Amino acid sequence: MKEVTFTATLSHEEALAFAQFLKRAGYYDYHRCADTHGGDDEVYEMLHASDKIRTALAEVGYAPR
């Protein structure tokens, strides 16, 4: 698997709002957007990716309770 690293610049408001979104989004939210014809693999990939982004936001001070 090839890894991808990227940098995004967000305003305080954008970072807070996106951190809140990631906190609230769950399996069924991603399931509605995923291609599930071959199973739920894409759903779990999306969940895993969102966990990584949520962790990165928390590391810079955006970890909503």
Secondary structure as GFF3:
##gff-version 3
##sequence-region A 1 65
A	DSSP	alpha_helix	12	24	.	.	.	ID=ss1
A	DSSP	alpha_helix	27	33	.	.	.	ID=ss2
A	DSSP	alpha_helix	41	59	.	.	.	ID=ss3
###
